[in-house]
Amino acid sequence: MYIAAAVLFAIAALGGLTMAWFHFSRDRNPPNALAALHGLFAAVGLLVLIWAVFQSGANTSQGWALALFVVAALGGFYLLSHDLRGRRLPSPVLVIHALVAVIAFVLLLVGIAG
């Protein structure tokens, strides 16, 4: 299950990179369909990770990954609220959201490997 979660988060990360490109290169919010797919893959990845932790337990890295992915999800909801109100996404929040998610992803991979 941990590998399935990692694959889902990797797909979400590709969408996140594309959305960041829209934000920083095109100076506009990403398309809603891309944001929806990013959120969908990340949410399903988070649910699979939660299920894996409760089914089989977690080592320290996987536990921290879960906690950080929850923090990243909260940041994602905040960004979504800006988008739904037609506001430009705040760059500092976007960068923090991405950094937290990347750290969580690395911790998940360490937990899977170790």
Residue pairs with C-beta under 8 A, 6 or more apart in sequence:
1 48
1 49
1 51
1 52
1 55
1 56
2 49
2 52
2 62
2 108
2 111
2 112
3 112
4 48
5 45
5 46
5 48
5 49
5 52
5 108
6 45
6 105
6 108
6 109
6 112
8 41
8 42
8 44
8 45
8 48
9 41
9 42
9 45
9 49
9 69
9 101
9 104
9 105
9 108
10 105
11 41
12 38
12 39
12 41
12 42
12 45
13 101
13 102
13 105
15 34
15 37
15 38
15 41
16 38
16 98
16 101
18 30
18 34
19 30
19 34
19 35
19 38
20 94
20 98
22 28
22 29
22 30
22 31
22 34
23 29
23 30
23 89
23 91
23 94
24 91
28 88
29 35
29 83
29 88
29 89
32 83
35 80
35 83
39 76
39 80
42 69
42 72
42 73
42 76
42 101
43 73
45 69
46 69
46 70
46 73
49 62
49 65
49 66
49 69
49 108
50 66
52 58
52 62
53 62
53 63
53 66
58 66
58 111
59 111
59 114
60 111
61 107
61 108
61 110
61 111
61 114
62 107
62 108
62 111
62 112
64 104
64 107
65 104
65 105
65 107
65 108
65 111
66 104
67 104
68 100
68 101
68 103
68 104
68 107
69 101
69 104
69 108
71 100
71 104
72 97
72 100
72 101
72 104
75 93
75 96
75 97
75 100
76 97
78 93
78 97
79 89
79 90
79 93
79 94
79 97
82 88
82 89
82 90
83 89
